[in-house]
C-alpha cells in the first residue's frame, strides 16, 4: 500500500474511528513509556542494592582486619602469661586464640578474592603470620617443657621482632585500601539512589499523565481508568517503601560505623590491660625469686664474712677460737652451696648421674632411715609390693626427694601421725596435663595425715622460696628441687590434698626397659679408699681464681699438676705429652665445653681417667655426657676433691678391667 493510498484510507475513516485509533496509539505509547520507566526503576533499585552490598563488603573486610589484629594481640598476651606461669590452661588459650586468628586470616583471603591488590597484601600477611607463629612457637615450646626462663627469653626476643610492626602495617594497608574503596562505593550508592529517585519522580509524573488520559478516555474504558488509577497509587506506595528502605540502610550504616569505632577502642583498651597484667605478673615472679635468693645468700654470706673476719682477728692471739670461727664460715659456705644446688635442681641444670634403679627396693631400704629421721611418734608404713618395674634415675637424688617429702609430712603432722609410702606400677592411656606421654610409669606416693593444703597453697607449692612454715623453719626450696629433679628425669609430680585430712604427693617416673644394676664391690672399695698415690693431673679451668685454688688443693694432696684455661689448649698439651693419669675439667667454658673435650680425649687417649668439676651445666652437656664419668660439684673441700679423684681412678680401672675381660 502506497503512502497516498494510506492517507486516503485514513480520510475515509469516521471521526470516531480515527479518535479510537488515536486513543489506542496513545495508550500503546503510554504503556511503552510506563514499561520503560518501570524497567529503569527496577534496574536503578538493583544497582543501588548492589552498591550497598559492595559497601557492606568493604565494611566486613575492615571489621575483619581489626578482629584479626585483636585475636593476635590476645594470643600473644596469653603466651606472655603462659611463659611466666607455665599454666597449661593459659597455654591452651594461646593456641585457641592463634587458631582463631588464622581462621580470620583465611576468611580475609576469601573476602578479598577478585581484588589483586588486596590479595598481594593478604599473601604478605600470611607469610608474616607464619614467621610470627614460628617466633611464638619457640617460646611456647620451652614453656611446654617447663623451661620458664628460656621461654621468657624467647618471648622477649619475639616481642622485638620486626614482624609485629610489619603485620600491623599490612593490616592497616588492607583497611586503608578498603576505606578508599568504601568512599568510591559510597559515591556510587549515592548516585544510584539519586537516579532511583529521579525515575520514581518520572514514574509519578507519568502516572498523573495516565490518570489525565484515563479521564479523557473514560467514555471508552471507565473500568480501565479506575484500574490505572489504582496502579498509580500502588506505585506511589512502592516509592515510599523505597524511600523508607533507603533511610533504614543509611541508619544501619551509621550504626555499623559506631560499632566499629567502639570495637576498636575496646580492643586497644583490652590489649593495654593484658600487657600491663603480664608485665606485673612477670615482675612479681622475678622479684620474689630475686628477693628469696638475696635473703638467703645474705644470711649465709654474713656467717662467712663475719666468721672469717673474726678468725683473722683471733688468729694470732687466740688460735683455738679462730678455728671455731673458721668452722662457722665453712658451715655458712656449705649452706650456700646447698642452696645453689637446690636452685640448679629446680632450674634442671644440675647434672644427674642416672642408672637403672629398682624403686621398690630403694624405698624399702630407706625404712630404717625414715624411722630415725621422723621420730617415734610418726608411724611409717612402706608398701612396695605392687611395683616390679625399674626406672632410669639418679638414686641419690631420688632418695633425697623421698626424704624431703617425709620431713615435710612430719612438719605438716606436727610430729605425730601416720606416713604411708606407696610404690606401684601404673600405665597411662592418654597424655596428661603435665606433659606425660601414654606409657608405663612407676608412681611413688607419700601420704600423710597432716593439716592438708588449700587450693591456693597447692597452686604455688612448687614456686621457689614459697613456704607456709614459720620464719627460719624452711627455705621454700624443697618441693621446687623435687619438681626440677622429677621433670629432669622425664616425669611429673602430682599433689592431692584436703584441709584437715592430709596430703598425698606422687612422683611419676617412666619405666626403664632394662635390668636394675647393683653397685659393684669395686665401686664401694674405691669410694671407701680414695687414696691413689701421687698422680700426673691435667687441670682445665677457665676461671683463674678457681684454677689457682684447685691447683693448690691438688698440690696439697701430693699430685703433680699442669693447668690450662681451655679445651683447645688441653688438647695441644696432650698432643705433646700423653703420660697424664687424670684430666680434671670444668664443664662450662668458652669455646670447647668440658663434655666436648672429654669426648675427644676418650676417643684419642682412652687410658686417661676423667673427673668433671662443675657448678652449673646449663646447655653445655646432657645427662648422658656424664654417665660414665665421676662428677664433683662446686664448691668442694680438699677432702672431697681427694675422694672424687679416687672414685674417678677406680671407675676407670673397673671399666678397663671389664673391657679386657
C-alpha positions as CSV (number, residue, x, y, z in Angstrom):
1,X,0.0,0.0,0.0
2,X,1.5,3.4,-1.1
3,X,1.6,6.5,1.2
4,X,-1.2,8.3,-0.8
5,X,-3.4,5.2,-0.5
6,X,-2.8,5.1,3.2
7,X,-3.8,8.8,3.6
8,X,-6.9,8.2,1.6
9,X,-7.8,5.2,3.8
10,X,-7.5,7.3,6.9
11,X,-9.6,10.1,5.4
12,X,-12.3,7.6,4.6
13,X,-12.5,6.5,8.3
14,X,-15.1,8.1,10.5
15,X,-14.2,10.7,13.1
16,X,-15.0,8.3,15.9
17,X,-12.9,5.6,14.4
18,X,-10.0,8.0,14.0
19,X,-10.4,9.1,17.6
20,X,-10.4,5.5,18.8
21,X,-7.2,4.7,16.8
22,X,-5.5,7.8,18.2
23,X,-6.5,6.9,21.7
24,X,-5.3,3.3,21.1
25,X,-1.9,4.7,19.9
26,X,-1.7,7.0,22.9
27,X,-2.4,4.1,25.2
28,X,0.3,1.9,23.5
29,X,2.8,4.8,23.7
30,X,1.9,5.4,27.3
31,X,2.2,1.7,28.1
32,X,5.5,1.6,26.4
33,X,6.7,4.6,28.4
34,X,5.4,3.0,31.6
35,X,7.2,-0.2,30.9
36,X,10.4,1.6,30.1
37,X,10.2,3.7,33.3
38,X,9.4,0.7,35.5
39,X,12.3,-1.2,34.0
40,X,14.7,1.7,34.7
41,X,13.3,1.9,38.3
42,X,13.9,-1.8,38.8
43,X,17.4,-1.5,37.3
44,X,18.1,1.5,39.5
45,X,17.0,-0.3,42.6
46,X,19.2,-3.3,41.6
47,X,22.1,-1.0,41.1
48,X,21.5,0.6,44.4
49,X,21.2,-2.8,46.2
50,X,24.4,-4.0,44.5
51,X,26.2,-0.8,45.6
52,X,25.0,-1.3,49.2
53,X,26.3,-4.9,49.1
54,X,29.7,-3.8,47.9
55,X,29.7,-1.1,50.6
56,X,28.8,-3.8,53.2
57,X,31.6,-6.0,51.8
58,X,34.1,-3.2,52.4
59,X,32.8,-2.8,56.0
60,X,33.2,-6.6,56.5
61,X,36.9,-6.5,55.4
62,X,37.7,-3.5,57.7
63,X,36.0,-5.2,60.7
64,X,37.8,-8.4,60.0
65,X,41.2,-6.7,59.9
66,X,40.5,-5.3,63.4
67,X,39.3,-8.6,64.7
68,X,42.4,-10.4,63.3
69,X,44.7,-7.8,64.9
70,X,42.8,-8.2,68.2
71,X,43.0,-12.1,68.1
72,X,46.7,-11.9,67.5
73,X,47.1,-9.5,70.4
74,X,45.1,-11.8,72.7
75,X,47.1,-14.8,71.6
76,X,50.4,-13.0,72.4
77,X,49.0,-11.8,75.8
78,X,48.0,-15.4,76.7
79,X,51.5,-16.6,75.7
80,X,53.1,-14.0,77.9
81,X,51.1,-15.3,80.8
82,X,51.9,-18.9,79.9
83,X,55.7,-18.5,79.8
84,X,55.5,-16.8,83.2
85,X,53.0,-19.2,84.9
86,X,53.6,-22.4,82.9
87,X,49.8,-23.0,83.4
88,X,48.7,-25.4,80.7
89,X,45.2,-23.8,80.7
90,X,46.8,-20.4,79.8
91,X,48.8,-22.2,77.1
92,X,45.5,-23.6,75.6
93,X,44.1,-20.1,75.5
94,X,47.2,-19.0,73.5
95,X,46.8,-21.8,71.0
96,X,43.0,-21.3,70.7
97,X,43.4,-17.5,70.1
98,X,46.1,-18.1,67.5
99,X,43.9,-20.7,65.6
100,X,41.1,-18.1,65.7
101,X,43.4,-15.5,64.2
102,X,44.5,-17.9,61.4
103,X,40.8,-18.7,60.7
104,X,40.1,-15.0,60.4
105,X,43.1,-14.7,58.0
106,X,41.6,-17.4,55.8
107,X,38.3,-15.6,55.9
108,X,40.0,-12.4,54.9
109,X,41.6,-14.2,52.0
110,X,38.1,-15.3,50.8
111,X,36.7,-11.8,51.1
112,X,39.5,-10.2,49.1
113,X,39.3,-12.8,46.3
114,X,39.0,-11.0,42.9
115,X,40.9,-7.9,44.3
116,X,44.6,-8.4,43.0
117,X,46.0,-5.5,45.1
118,X,44.4,-6.8,48.3
119,X,45.3,-10.4,47.5
120,X,49.0,-9.4,47.3
121,X,48.7,-7.8,50.8
122,X,46.9,-10.9,52.1
123,X,49.7,-13.2,50.8
124,X,52.3,-10.9,52.5
125,X,50.2,-11.0,55.7
126,X,50.1,-14.9,55.6
127,X,53.9,-15.0,55.2
128,X,54.3,-12.6,58.2
129,X,51.8,-14.6,60.3
130,X,53.7,-17.8,59.6
131,X,57.0,-16.2,60.6
132,X,55.3,-14.8,63.7
133,X,53.9,-18.2,64.6
134,X,57.4,-19.7,64.5
135,X,58.7,-17.0,66.8
136,X,55.9,-17.5,69.3
137,X,56.0,-21.3,69.0
138,X,59.7,-21.3,70.2
139,X,58.7,-19.6,73.5
140,X,55.6,-21.9,73.8
141,X,57.8,-25.0,73.2
142,X,60.1,-24.0,76.1
143,X,57.1,-23.3,78.3
144,X,55.6,-26.7,77.4
145,X,58.6,-28.5,78.7
146,X,58.8,-26.3,81.8
147,X,61.8,-24.2,80.8
148,X,60.3,-21.0,82.0
149,X,63.4,-18.8,81.8
150,X,64.2,-19.9,78.3
151,X,60.5,-19.4,77.4
152,X,60.6,-15.8,78.8
153,X,63.8,-15.1,76.9
154,X,62.4,-16.4,73.6
155,X,59.1,-14.4,74.2
156,X,61.1,-11.2,74.9
157,X,63.1,-11.8,71.7
158,X,59.9,-12.4,69.8
159,X,58.5,-9.1,71.1
160,X,61.4,-7.3,69.5
161,X,60.7,-8.9,66.1
162,X,60.1,-6.7,63.1
163,X,57.2,-8.9,62.2
164,X,55.0,-7.3,64.8
165,X,55.2,-3.9,63.1
166,X,55.0,-5.4,59.7
167,X,51.8,-7.3,60.5
168,X,50.2,-4.1,61.9
169,X,51.3,-2.1,58.9
170,X,49.9,-4.7,56.4
171,X,46.6,-4.9,58.2
172,X,46.4,-1.1,58.1
173,X,47.2,-1.1,54.4
174,X,44.4,-3.5,53.7
175,X,42.0,-1.4,55.8
176,X,43.2,1.8,54.1
177,X,42.5,0.3,50.6
178,X,39.0,-0.7,51.8
179,X,38.4,2.8,53.2
180,X,39.3,4.2,49.8
181,X,37.2,1.7,48.0
182,X,34.4,2.4,50.5
183,X,34.5,6.1,49.6
184,X,34.1,5.2,45.9
185,X,31.3,2.8,46.6
186,X,29.5,5.3,48.8
187,X,29.5,7.8,45.9
188,X,28.2,5.0,43.6
189,X,25.5,4.2,46.2
190,X,24.5,7.9,46.4
191,X,24.4,8.2,42.6
192,X,22.2,5.0,42.3
193,X,19.9,6.4,45.0
194,X,19.5,9.8,43.2
195,X,18.9,8.0,39.9
196,X,16.3,5.8,41.5
197,X,14.6,8.9,43.0
198,X,14.6,10.6,39.6
199,X,13.0,7.6,37.9
200,X,10.5,7.4,40.8
201,X,9.6,11.1,40.1
202,X,9.3,10.4,36.5
203,X,7.1,7.5,37.2
204,X,4.9,9.7,39.3
205,X,4.5,12.2,36.5
206,X,3.8,9.5,34.1
207,X,1.2,8.1,36.4
208,X,-0.5,11.5,36.6
209,X,-0.4,11.8,32.8
210,X,-2.0,8.4,32.6
211,X,-4.7,9.5,35.0
212,X,-5.5,12.5,32.8
213,X,-5.5,10.3,29.8
214,X,-7.9,7.9,31.5
215,X,-10.3,10.8,32.2
216,X,-10.2,11.9,28.6
217,X,-10.8,8.3,27.5
218,X,-13.2,7.5,30.3
219,X,-16.0,7.1,27.8
220,X,-14.0,4.3,26.2
221,X,-13.0,2.4,29.3
222,X,-14.2,3.7,32.6
223,X,-13.1,0.5,34.3
224,X,-9.7,0.8,32.7
225,X,-9.3,4.3,34.1
226,X,-10.1,3.1,37.6
227,X,-7.6,0.2,37.3
228,X,-4.8,2.5,36.1
229,X,-5.5,4.9,39.0
230,X,-5.2,2.0,41.4
231,X,-1.9,1.0,39.7
232,X,-0.6,4.6,40.0
233,X,-1.4,4.6,43.8
234,X,0.4,1.3,44.2
235,X,3.5,2.7,42.6
236,X,3.4,5.6,44.9
237,X,3.3,3.2,47.8
238,X,6.4,1.4,46.4
239,X,8.2,4.6,46.0
240,X,7.5,5.4,49.7
241,X,8.7,2.0,50.7
242,X,11.9,2.5,48.7
243,X,12.5,5.9,50.4
244,X,11.9,4.2,53.8
245,X,14.3,1.4,52.9
246,X,17.0,4.0,51.9
247,X,16.6,5.7,55.2
248,X,16.8,2.4,57.1
249,X,20.0,1.5,55.2
250,X,21.6,4.8,56.0
251,X,20.7,4.5,59.7
252,X,22.1,0.9,59.8
253,X,25.3,2.1,58.0
254,X,25.8,4.7,60.7
255,X,25.2,2.2,63.5
256,X,27.8,-0.2,62.0
257,X,30.3,2.7,61.9
258,X,29.7,3.5,65.5
259,X,30.0,-0.2,66.4
260,X,33.3,-0.5,64.6
261,X,34.7,2.5,66.5
262,X,33.6,1.0,69.8
263,X,35.1,-2.4,69.0
264,X,38.4,-0.8,68.0
265,X,38.5,1.2,71.3
266,X,37.7,-1.8,73.4
267,X,40.4,-3.9,71.6
268,X,43.0,-1.3,72.3
269,X,42.0,-1.0,75.9
270,X,42.0,-4.7,76.4
271,X,45.4,-5.1,74.8
272,X,46.9,-2.4,77.0
273,X,45.4,-4.0,80.2
274,X,46.6,-7.5,79.2
275,X,50.1,-6.2,78.5
276,X,50.2,-4.4,81.9
277,X,48.9,-7.5,83.7
278,X,51.5,-9.8,82.0
279,X,54.3,-7.3,82.9
280,X,53.2,-7.1,86.5
281,X,53.0,-10.9,86.9
282,X,56.4,-11.3,85.4
283,X,58.0,-8.7,87.6
284,X,56.3,-10.2,90.7
285,X,57.7,-13.6,89.9
286,X,61.2,-12.2,89.2
287,X,61.1,-10.1,92.3
288,X,60.0,-13.0,94.5
289,X,62.8,-15.2,93.2
290,X,65.4,-12.5,93.4
291,X,64.4,-11.5,96.9
292,X,64.5,-15.1,98.1
293,X,67.9,-15.7,96.7
294,X,69.3,-12.4,98.0
295,X,67.8,-13.0,101.5
296,X,69.3,-16.5,101.9
297,X,72.6,-15.6,100.4
298,X,73.0,-12.5,102.6
299,X,72.4,-14.6,105.7
300,X,75.0,-17.2,104.6
301,X,77.5,-14.6,103.5
302,X,77.1,-12.8,106.8
303,X,78.2,-16.0,108.5
304,X,81.1,-16.5,106.1
305,X,82.3,-12.9,106.2
306,X,81.8,-12.4,109.9
307,X,83.5,-15.7,110.7
308,X,86.5,-15.1,108.5
309,X,86.9,-11.5,109.9
310,X,86.8,-12.8,113.5
311,X,89.2,-15.6,112.6
312,X,91.6,-13.1,111.2
313,X,91.4,-11.0,114.3
314,X,91.8,-14.0,116.6
315,X,94.4,-16.0,114.5
316,X,97.5,-14.6,116.2
317,X,96.0,-14.1,119.7
318,X,93.6,-17.0,120.2
319,X,94.2,-19.7,117.5
320,X,91.7,-22.1,119.1
321,X,88.9,-19.5,119.0
322,X,89.9,-18.6,115.4
323,X,89.4,-22.2,114.4
324,X,85.8,-22.1,115.7
325,X,85.1,-19.0,113.6
326,X,86.6,-20.7,110.5
327,X,84.4,-23.7,111.1
328,X,81.4,-21.4,111.2
329,X,82.4,-19.7,108.0
330,X,82.8,-23.1,106.3
331,X,79.4,-24.1,107.6
332,X,77.9,-21.0,106.1
333,X,79.6,-21.7,102.8
334,X,78.3,-25.3,102.8
335,X,74.8,-23.9,103.3
336,X,75.2,-21.5,100.4
337,X,76.5,-24.4,98.2
338,X,73.4,-26.5,99.2
339,X,71.1,-23.6,98.3
340,X,72.8,-23.3,94.9
341,X,72.4,-27.0,94.3
342,X,68.7,-26.7,95.1
343,X,68.4,-23.7,92.7
344,X,70.2,-25.7,90.0
345,X,68.0,-28.7,90.6
346,X,64.9,-26.5,90.2
347,X,66.3,-25.0,87.0
348,X,67.0,-28.5,85.8
349,X,70.7,-27.5,85.3
350,X,72.1,-29.9,88.0
351,X,73.9,-32.8,86.3
352,X,72.3,-36.1,87.2
353,X,74.0,-39.5,87.4
354,X,71.1,-41.8,86.4
355,X,71.2,-45.5,86.5
356,X,68.7,-48.3,86.3
357,X,67.1,-48.3,89.8
358,X,64.6,-50.7,91.4
359,X,62.3,-48.1,93.2
360,X,60.6,-50.7,95.4
361,X,63.9,-51.9,96.8
362,X,65.2,-48.4,97.2
363,X,62.2,-47.3,99.2
364,X,62.2,-50.4,101.3
365,X,65.9,-49.8,102.2
366,X,65.0,-46.3,103.4
367,X,62.6,-47.6,106.1
368,X,65.2,-47.5,109.0
369,X,66.5,-44.1,107.9
370,X,62.9,-42.7,107.8
371,X,62.1,-44.1,111.3
372,X,65.2,-42.5,112.8
373,X,64.7,-39.2,111.0
374,X,61.0,-38.7,111.7
375,X,60.9,-39.9,115.3
376,X,58.9,-42.5,117.2
377,X,55.6,-40.6,117.1
378,X,55.4,-40.9,113.3
379,X,54.3,-44.4,112.1
380,X,56.0,-45.1,108.8
381,X,54.5,-47.8,106.5
382,X,56.1,-48.8,103.2
383,X,54.0,-50.6,100.5
384,X,56.3,-51.7,97.7
385,X,54.7,-55.0,96.7
386,X,52.8,-53.6,93.7
387,X,55.9,-52.3,91.9
388,X,58.2,-54.5,89.8
389,X,59.4,-52.2,87.0
390,X,62.8,-50.4,87.2
391,X,63.3,-46.7,86.4
392,X,66.2,-44.7,85.0
393,X,67.0,-42.1,87.6
394,X,69.7,-40.7,89.9
395,X,69.3,-42.9,93.0
396,X,70.9,-40.3,95.3
397,X,68.6,-37.5,94.1
398,X,65.5,-39.9,94.4
399,X,66.4,-40.7,98.0
400,X,66.8,-37.0,98.8
401,X,63.4,-36.3,97.2
402,X,61.6,-39.0,99.3
403,X,63.4,-37.9,102.4
404,X,62.4,-34.2,101.8
405,X,58.7,-35.3,101.3
406,X,58.8,-37.3,104.5
407,X,60.3,-34.3,106.5
408,X,57.6,-32.0,105.1
409,X,54.9,-34.5,106.0
410,X,56.3,-34.7,109.6
411,X,56.1,-30.9,109.9
412,X,52.5,-31.0,108.5
413,X,51.6,-33.6,111.1
414,X,53.3,-31.6,113.9
415,X,55.5,-34.5,114.8
416,X,52.7,-37.2,115.3
417,X,50.7,-39.2,112.8
418,X,51.0,-41.8,110.0
419,X,53.1,-41.7,106.9
420,X,52.4,-44.2,104.0
421,X,54.8,-44.6,101.1
422,X,53.3,-46.5,98.2
423,X,55.3,-47.7,95.2
424,X,53.2,-49.1,92.3
425,X,53.4,-49.7,88.6
426,X,50.8,-47.7,86.5
427,X,50.0,-47.3,82.8
428,X,48.8,-44.1,81.3
429,X,46.5,-44.5,78.3
430,X,46.3,-40.8,77.3
431,X,48.6,-37.7,77.6
432,X,48.3,-35.7,80.8
433,X,48.2,-32.1,81.6
434,X,51.8,-32.4,83.0
435,X,53.1,-33.4,79.6
436,X,53.5,-37.1,80.3
437,X,53.0,-39.3,77.2
438,X,51.0,-42.5,77.3
439,X,53.0,-45.4,78.6
440,X,54.3,-47.3,81.6
441,X,55.3,-45.4,84.8
442,X,56.3,-46.1,88.4
443,X,54.4,-44.0,90.9
444,X,55.9,-43.3,94.3
445,X,53.3,-41.7,96.6
446,X,54.0,-40.1,100.0
447,X,50.8,-39.7,102.0
448,X,50.4,-38.1,105.5
449,X,47.6,-37.4,107.9
450,X,48.6,-33.7,108.5
451,X,46.8,-30.4,108.1
452,X,46.5,-30.5,104.3
453,X,46.8,-27.7,101.8
454,X,44.3,-25.1,100.5
455,X,43.8,-24.8,96.7
456,X,45.8,-21.5,96.8
457,X,48.8,-23.2,98.5
458,X,48.7,-26.2,96.1
459,X,48.9,-23.8,93.1
460,X,52.1,-22.2,94.5
461,X,53.6,-25.2,96.2
462,X,56.4,-25.7,93.6
463,X,57.4,-22.0,93.5
464,X,61.0,-21.3,94.7
465,X,61.1,-19.8,98.2
466,X,57.4,-20.2,98.8
467,X,56.7,-21.7,102.2
468,X,54.0,-21.8,104.8
469,X,56.4,-22.6,107.6
470,X,57.4,-20.0,110.2
471,X,60.4,-17.8,109.5
472,X,63.6,-19.8,110.0
473,X,61.9,-23.2,109.7
474,X,62.2,-23.7,105.9
475,X,63.7,-22.3,102.8
476,X,60.9,-22.9,100.4
477,X,63.1,-24.8,98.0
478,X,62.3,-28.5,99.0
479,X,59.4,-29.0,96.7
480,X,60.8,-26.9,93.9
481,X,64.0,-29.0,94.0
482,X,61.9,-32.2,93.8
483,X,59.9,-30.7,90.9
484,X,63.1,-29.9,89.0
485,X,64.6,-33.4,89.6
486,X,61.5,-35.3,88.5
487,X,61.0,-33.1,85.4
488,X,64.7,-33.6,84.5
489,X,64.1,-37.3,84.8
490,X,61.2,-37.0,82.3
491,X,58.5,-37.5,84.9
492,X,55.9,-35.4,86.7
493,X,54.7,-34.5,90.2
494,X,51.1,-34.6,91.4
495,X,49.5,-33.2,94.6
496,X,46.2,-34.2,96.2
497,X,45.3,-32.6,99.4
498,X,42.3,-31.7,101.6
499,X,42.3,-29.3,104.5
500,X,42.3,-31.2,107.8
501,X,42.7,-34.7,106.2
502,X,46.2,-34.8,104.8
503,X,48.3,-34.6,101.7
504,X,49.5,-37.1,99.1
505,X,52.4,-36.2,96.8
506,X,53.1,-38.6,93.9
507,X,56.2,-38.9,91.8
508,X,55.6,-40.4,88.3
509,X,58.8,-41.7,86.7
510,X,59.0,-43.5,83.4
511,X,59.6,-47.2,83.3
512,X,63.1,-48.3,82.2
513,X,63.1,-51.3,79.9
514,X,66.2,-52.9,81.3
515,X,67.7,-54.6,84.4
516,X,68.4,-52.6,87.5
517,X,72.1,-52.9,88.2
518,X,73.7,-53.0,91.6
519,X,76.8,-51.1,92.7
520,X,79.8,-53.4,92.5
521,X,82.1,-54.3,95.3
522,X,84.9,-52.5,93.4
523,X,82.9,-49.2,93.4
524,X,82.4,-49.5,97.1
525,X,86.1,-50.1,97.7
526,X,87.0,-47.1,95.6
527,X,84.6,-44.9,97.4
528,X,85.9,-46.0,100.8
529,X,89.6,-45.7,99.9
530,X,90.2,-42.6,97.7
531,X,94.0,-42.6,98.3
532,X,95.6,-43.4,94.9
533,X,99.1,-42.1,95.4
534,X,100.7,-39.2,93.5
535,X,99.2,-38.7,90.0
536,X,100.0,-36.6,87.0
537,X,96.9,-34.5,86.5
538,X,95.9,-32.1,83.7
539,X,93.7,-29.3,85.1
540,X,91.4,-27.5,82.7
541,X,89.7,-24.4,84.3
542,X,88.9,-21.1,82.6
543,X,88.5,-19.1,85.9
544,X,92.0,-18.1,87.1
545,X,90.9,-17.9,90.8
546,X,89.2,-21.3,90.7
547,X,92.2,-22.7,88.8
548,X,94.6,-21.4,91.4
549,X,92.6,-22.8,94.3
550,X,92.1,-26.2,92.7
551,X,95.8,-26.4,91.7
552,X,96.8,-25.6,95.3
553,X,94.4,-28.3,96.6
554,X,95.8,-30.9,94.2
555,X,99.3,-30.0,95.3
556,X,98.3,-30.3,98.9
557,X,97.1,-33.9,98.1
558,X,100.5,-34.6,96.6
559,X,99.7,-34.7,92.9
560,X,101.7,-33.2,90.1
561,X,99.6,-30.6,88.2
562,X,99.7,-28.9,84.9
563,X,97.0,-26.3,84.3
564,X,95.4,-24.7,81.3
565,X,92.3,-22.5,80.7
566,X,90.6,-24.0,77.6
567,X,89.8,-27.3,75.9
568,X,91.8,-26.4,72.8
569,X,94.9,-25.7,75.0
570,X,94.4,-29.0,76.8
571,X,94.4,-31.0,73.5
572,X,97.6,-29.2,72.5
573,X,99.2,-30.3,75.7
574,X,98.1,-33.9,75.3
575,X,99.5,-33.9,71.8
576,X,102.9,-33.1,73.3
577,X,102.6,-35.3,76.3
578,X,100.3,-38.3,76.8
579,X,101.5,-39.5,80.2
580,X,98.8,-37.9,82.3
581,X,96.8,-40.2,84.7
582,X,93.8,-37.9,85.1
583,X,92.1,-35.0,83.3
584,X,90.2,-32.8,85.7
585,X,88.0,-30.4,83.7
586,X,85.3,-27.7,84.2
587,X,82.0,-28.1,82.2
588,X,81.1,-24.6,81.2
589,X,84.0,-23.0,79.3
590,X,84.3,-20.6,76.4
591,X,84.8,-22.3,73.1
592,X,85.1,-26.1,73.6
593,X,83.0,-27.3,76.6
594,X,84.1,-29.9,79.1
595,X,81.9,-32.7,77.6
596,X,83.2,-31.9,74.1
597,X,86.8,-32.1,75.4
598,X,86.3,-35.4,77.2
599,X,84.6,-36.9,74.1
600,X,87.7,-36.2,72.1
601,X,90.1,-37.4,74.9
602,X,88.1,-40.7,75.4
603,X,88.4,-41.4,71.7
604,X,92.1,-40.5,71.2
605,X,93.5,-41.2,74.7
606,X,91.4,-44.0,76.3
607,X,94.0,-44.7,79.0
608,X,93.4,-41.3,80.8
609,X,90.9,-41.1,83.7
610,X,88.3,-38.3,83.8
611,X,86.8,-36.1,86.6
612,X,84.3,-33.4,85.8
613,X,84.1,-30.4,88.2
614,X,81.1,-28.2,87.7
615,X,79.0,-25.6,89.4
616,X,76.5,-25.2,86.6
617,X,75.8,-27.3,83.5
618,X,73.3,-25.2,81.6
619,X,73.4,-26.0,77.9
620,X,77.0,-27.4,77.9
621,X,76.0,-31.0,78.4
622,X,73.3,-33.6,78.8
623,X,72.8,-36.3,81.4
624,X,74.4,-39.0,79.1
625,X,77.6,-36.9,78.8
626,X,78.4,-37.6,82.4
627,X,77.1,-41.2,82.6
628,X,80.5,-43.0,82.6
629,X,82.5,-40.4,84.5
630,X,82.8,-39.1,88.0
631,X,81.3,-35.6,88.7
632,X,82.4,-33.3,91.6
633,X,80.2,-30.3,92.3
634,X,81.5,-26.9,93.2
635,X,82.2,-25.7,95.8
636,X,84.2,-28.6,97.3
637,X,86.7,-29.2,100.1
638,X,90.2,-30.7,99.6
639,X,88.9,-33.9,101.2
640,X,86.0,-34.1,98.8
641,X,88.4,-33.5,95.9
642,X,90.7,-36.4,97.0
643,X,87.7,-38.8,97.3
644,X,86.4,-37.8,93.9
645,X,89.9,-38.4,92.3
646,X,89.9,-41.8,94.0
647,X,86.5,-42.7,92.6
648,X,87.4,-41.4,89.1
649,X,90.5,-43.6,89.1
650,X,88.6,-46.6,90.4
651,X,85.8,-46.1,87.9
652,X,88.3,-46.0,85.0
653,X,90.2,-49.1,86.4
654,X,87.0,-51.1,86.7
655,X,85.9,-50.1,83.2
656,X,89.2,-51.1,81.8
657,X,89.2,-54.4,83.6
658,X,85.6,-55.2,82.3
659,X,86.6,-54.4,78.8
660,X,89.7,-56.6,79.0
661,X,87.5,-59.5,80.3
